[in-house]
Amino acid sequence: MPRIDSLYFGSIIIDGRKFDHDLILTSKGDIMPLDRNHRFSEKQFSDLLLHGPEVILIGTGRSGSFKAEAGIEVAAKLQGIEIHQLPTAKAVEEFNKLSKRKNVVAVLHVTC
């Protein structure tokens, strides 16, 4: 299970590896780049379902500028998936805590 070591404006360190871009991280250790368009799309959400998440954490950045498209929270709840939109620093904390016991996917915006 991966651990997020630290978060800085514009970068994130996971298991000692530095990434300078937004990304998706699963509790199984999959790391995928995320487009920097300030939106988490329904297509991206649909793609995440392949990972069988129990929880999806959306790190909205420092100022909350990254948001899920309308309808994603409802779609997740209909499928029994918990979904939380939090400032990225808080999403990192939650990922490190929850991924020990649940299948978690984190969508992390590492800037604004």
C-alpha positions in Angstrom: 0.0 0.0 0.0 1.4 3.4 -1.0 2.0 6.2 1.5 2.0 9.9 0.6 5.1 11.3 2.3 4.5 15.0 1.7 2.7 17.6 -0.4 4.2 20.9 -1.6 2.6 23.4 -3.9 3.0 21.9 -7.3 4.4 18.5 -6.3 3.7 15.5 -4.1 6.0 12.7 -2.8 4.7 9.2 -2.7 6.9 6.4 -1.3 10.0 8.6 -1.9 9.1 9.4 -5.5 8.4 13.0 -6.5 5.7 13.9 -8.9 5.3 17.4 -10.3 1.7 17.1 -11.6 -1.8 16.3 -10.6 -2.4 12.6 -10.3 -4.7 9.7 -9.4 -3.4 7.3 -6.7 -5.1 4.0 -5.7 -4.6 2.2 -2.5 -3.1 -0.7 -4.6 -0.3 1.7 -5.7 -1.4 2.6 -9.2 -0.4 6.2 -10.1 -1.9 7.8 -13.1 -1.5 11.4 -14.4 -4.4 13.7 -14.2 -5.2 16.5 -16.8 -4.8 19.9 -15.3 -8.1 21.3 -16.3 -9.6 22.1 -12.8 -12.4 19.7 -13.3 -12.8 16.0 -12.4 -15.0 14.8 -15.3 -17.6 12.1 -15.5 -15.4 10.2 -17.9 -12.5 10.2 -15.4 -15.0 9.1 -12.7 -16.2 6.3 -14.9 -12.6 5.1 -15.5 -11.9 5.0 -11.8 -14.8 2.5 -11.3 -12.5 -0.1 -12.8 -10.4 0.1 -9.6 -13.4 -0.8 -7.5 -13.1 2.0 -5.0 -15.0 2.1 -1.8 -13.9 5.7 -1.2 -12.9 8.4 -3.7 -11.1 11.4 -2.3 -10.9 14.5 -4.4 -8.1 16.9 -3.4 -9.4 20.2 -4.5 -6.0 22.1 -4.3 -5.1 24.8 -1.8 -7.8 27.2 -2.7 -10.4 24.7 -3.7 -10.3 25.4 -7.5 -10.4 21.8 -8.6 -14.0 20.5 -8.5 -15.9 17.4 -9.6 -18.5 17.9 -12.4 -22.1 18.1 -11.3 -23.6 14.7 -10.9 -20.5 12.8 -9.9 -21.3 12.8 -6.1 -24.8 11.5 -6.8 -23.5 8.8 -9.2 -20.9 7.7 -6.6 -23.5 7.4 -3.9 -25.9 5.4 -6.1 -23.1 2.9 -6.5 -22.3 2.8 -2.8 -19.1 4.7 -3.1 -18.2 7.3 -0.5 -16.9 10.5 -2.1 -15.3 13.4 -0.4 -14.1 16.7 -1.9 -11.4 18.2 0.4 -8.5 20.5 0.3 -5.6 18.4 -1.1 -3.6 18.5 2.2 -6.7 17.0 4.0 -7.3 14.5 1.2 -3.6 13.3 1.6 -4.2 12.8 5.4 -7.4 10.9 4.7 -5.7 8.7 2.1 -2.9 7.7 4.4 -5.5 6.8 7.1 -8.2 5.1 5.1 -6.1 3.2 2.5 -5.0 0.9 5.3 -8.4 -0.6 5.6 -10.4 0.4 2.5 -10.0 0.5 -1.3 -9.4 4.2 -1.8 -8.7 6.2 -4.9 -7.4 9.7 -4.5 -7.7 12.4 -7.2 -5.1 15.0 -6.2 -4.8 18.5 -7.6 -1.4 19.7 -6.3 -1.6 23.5 -7.0 -4.3 26.1 -6.6 
